[in-house]
């Protein structure tokens, strides 16, 4: 099958969406499919417009951006690639880029599988302009995506409910976890050596982005230590740590925070192994359409402490596979950290309960292919 994935960002940008698309594409190549990605040139640096990476044909097209990444408008499309596809898999209805390519595919009679995510998620965005205009844009985009799609997909129960409310009949196709995270033997000591803290630590894995709430985590660490918990925090992921280091210094906890930057899959596994829990302190629904990081923690048998935003409200079952706390509330987050640091047995129990949530990309591949077959059948019936 010739499969074309679409999103305004792709490798070498490293984020949850980009990782998910690249991982699914790699699994599809491994199974013998011809896989293409149509994306914009934003974030590609000096990479060429056309190249093959890990067997995936990448097509980077000229585009303009209206301040926000989701409003990336393609100026040119590889129409032969679209026309020759068996199925076009567009990711995120909020992406003007993804929607534009899906509409072009529909005009050419190519089946479209549209991955809907973060539906109705802009109302709590920190940017006041996004809060004002975003919900209307998102509603129109969602309805247009459903209209052009031969089949819709969602990643979580959060979007499943909202897609059905819009009249869609979506297929659940979540994100997977790398084989390294699923199969590498646990080694907490390797994690502790990597981090270099003497005290027990909590891990964060992801981009250093304002909406991810790293400042909330640093403030929570200071609160937890004031409560008497001798704990630290290890933060892994791309981005500028400087503002968070300055915050940690002001709060007197700089010696208990480690910024590791980008880590390999093996290092990530061991980082999580050694942690009391993984913390996902995001402050907006918009940035938590699924949370691969939560799945990675459960793959390693560790619990998740998460803000009650986005899909995390559905995936983290409070007191079962982790703890939910109100977003932007360092004291509540600190209390959850103190609770699990004081009860390793409870942390282990919650981590074990989360293991069924961690799917392999092989499992996700089967779910996606079933959705594609449905798309082909729907398109043939039109």
Steps between C-alpha positions, in 0.01 A plus 500: 500500500620853426435705816543877523521662844438874530587755767659845500794373711714188468854388573749653586253672735465281808163511675217267587321537168816472292615195695163330461486555123861388452449189715185391318662572163804292594280206600312526170826500303612193696180325393572564132294812427616803301475791741518873428475807724387837371608779733616861499857626499457658845749355744690309230804728501727411209334166430405453134146533368497134401680221684460145625550441874459151651327391180243784516472741206486854641357787293555844656299771327507878511250650740421818688414518866257741662682520835359170637638163381149368437442782251764377257373547146654289222597698190568195289400137526655185349179417317647192330581356844145568619344366182705180518411423862282210605416693815588843639535507879463859621597579858317765708198683369630821659789496251399710201779321313358152572150613411613655170670180387198293607271721292730460198497122546121497524471702176716238329296210634771375737374350830578717803557370853490803730644481852293737714665620818467766767144572395349792689836566666568868431266654753761482779800605290723751686511730197194730519481532121487121465233482770296762316526372143618143545175324593320625187796404280528159666128429462504585130820298444358194677182504296693544177734212589204272571343605171804418285603184688419150381569391857583694817732385776560617857764419759308512827163485669509878531490553123279194446217669690544832324528348151179307550328818616595653165341211311815301425541125549871487584738208534720498810866501387724617787876554502746225578823460693837403358618142533793623713263639764295179492776240505820642651563345844424742783809662654414763762865533599594603144236772526637626829852512356374690195325759716772535763274590792542338839133531595199329334392691191197560280542499122364725227540399134397736221554838339598795715200707394299751709178300459671189638515652850868448585482813717214340694715192556794705629270690737347169612848368578563799726165442672569128544835570662336754731261220597802297607541271197864451403437466124628636172389537140661382175384667178576351159409649164587764242471870577662783693535420872628848594171651627429193711852496640460863604169415665659206683780727623251760628309227683816347646463159331752527216713230660209258484411545131676337207446600136615214277409636156422249227543139613510175305220246529718283725589795722134600516402150607754497783414859600139389551610175669677691776223755557237496773253601226474684171348848529295659219426852632345648182282809537277475191271247336656590166837335565370171637307333221644168617838508688746242374707578810228355724498180295879483527481525878246218519714291263775523762264427790500851646196707598404835346420819689320723252305821469132438436508634144425357158516126453685459829166535681391179328825308494623559855260331741549679829627261764518209254781558248603842627377822657316795346551854627351836398708680235713799605489391865854442635376421851263226378776356281742512793253312720471224238879479473537477879234228513674270253850573629381387844335184365715305252260207520210717384711643220594150384137386510384795291783454251409136452134587450592728212687236300200403276485864382839466329450368147772406254520669160435155354161498674427856389596406144226236492245750631602761240488251213150396602400868488658532154305199375184665626601821319550310176159339536330831577668671206399219263140535611479871425 
